[in-house]
Amino acid sequence: MDTGLLIALLNPTIALALGAAFLVLWFHQRHRPYLAVLATSYCLSAPGFLFQYFTLPVGMVLTKLVSNICFTAAGCCLSSAIVARYGRRVPYVGIALTTGGGLAAFSWFMFVQPDLTWRILSMNFGFGALSLLVAAELRTVRGNGPTEKILFVLSLLSGLNFVVRTLIVVIAHGPFPSYDGFYGSSYWTTALLSHALLSLLIALSLFSAAALDVLKALKAETHTDPLSGLLNRRGFEERAALLLDQCAKAKFPVAMVLADLDHFKALNDQHGHAVGDRVIADFAAKLSFATGTRGAAGRIGGEEFAVLLPLCDLA
């Protein structure tokens, strides 16, 4: 097997492995649909690379079109999944314009005015614009944590890779008159290697984000009372300790309210535990609303509650 074929099979193999990995994650976390979209994205990019090297029975021209359609669909899925994972509204119009424009220009220079160099520039500029669009969406969340910042930087690097690298290589190499020698050119080699590296880095960042989601959910379960939705005793004590330390350092006032529900046992005995559970849940909702995000509210016993209010005095 020659070196060119090995390099050509590199990206499909990586893509299928990453797609399978994200699919396994989705099977165990069905409430996170963006994982299934990520799996679809990587699985779609695999035939895209394969059809660049191998020709379908329909002929080379239609094979290249199918390949770029796979790339376009994969790019749309990947960008949508990344944006959706962070709770942002997916910019479907922007995604359609960038990828659709690139694919339309590719088709023009394939069927109407055949020109391989402009086909290369059309698709790369479209994907570059898509990467920068994702970076713009992640700009507002890049300060939320290391994975957000890494994905933001990778989106910028991906945009520069598609645009700047393509321009530099095309200018240095000159126009491509045909596919003869194309798959041994510096453009194709750098495209494959840069795509493999960026795909791995983006996938690792997304795997890390998914792992952090699981850890956050597990922590929430161990610190949250399932009936009231408030912090349990352990969660409240940890949150209260942190708030008290912050208020002490800043010399802010802080107040604590302790409350319980009177005659709660009689209520359970007379109306049943289901009614008692509803009373606890309703009272907890009022406490949570009154506390807001600045303070901490917890259920520290059966019908006993505690609220810590920073920036509040006793009055």
C-alpha positions, 0 to 999 in steps of 0.5 A: 500500500503506497503512502498516498493511499495510507494518507487518504485512508487516515481521515475516514478512519479517524472520522468513523472512530470518532463518530462511533465514540460519540454514538456510544456516548449518545446511547448512554445520554439520550437527553443530549441530542447534540451527541447524536448530531456529532456522531452523524457529522463525523460519519458523514465526513468519512465518505466525503474523504473516501470519495475524494480518492475512490471514484463511484460508478457514476463517474468522477464529476458526480463522485466529487459532487457527492463527496463535497455534499457529504463534507457540507452536511458534516460541517452543518451538523458539526457547527450546529451541534457545537452551538447547541451544546452551549445552549445558543440558538443555532444560526441556521440561516448563517449556516445555510448561507455559508455552506450553501454558497460554497457548494453552489460556487463549487457546482458552478465551477464544476459544471458551468465553468470548469475550474479546479482551482476555483472549486478548491477556493469555493469550498474552503472559503465556505467552510472557513466562513462556517468556522468563523461563524461558530467562533462568533457564537462561542465568543459569548461563552468562551469565559465559562470554562477551559473547554469553551475557550479551547473550542473558541480558539479551535474554531478560529484556527479552523477558519484560518486553516481553510482560508489562509492555508488554502490561499498560501498553498494555491498561490505557492503551487499555482493553479491546478489545471486538472486532478493529475498529481492533485492528490500528491500536491502540497495542498492535498497533503496539508489539507488532510493532515490539518483536518486530521489534527483539528478534528482530533482536537475538536473531538477531544474538547467535545469529549471533555465537555461531555464528561464535564456535563456528566460530572456536573449532573452527578454532583447536582444529584448528590447535592439536590433534594429530589422532592423540593428541588432545593439543595440538600443538607450537604449541598447547602452546607458546601454552598453556604460555606463558600458564600460566607467566605466570599462575604467575609472577604468582601465585608458584605452583610449576610443573613440566614433564615431558618424555617419549618412547616408547622403541624406538618405531621398532622397534615400528613396524617389527615390528608396523606403524604402525597399532599404533604409532598405537594406542600413541601414542593410548593413552599420550596418553589417560593423559597427558591424564587425569593432567594434567586441565584445570589443566595442559597436555599436548602431543605435540611430536614423533613420539613425544615429549610434554610436560606442564606442571603448575601448582601442582606442584613437582619432587617 
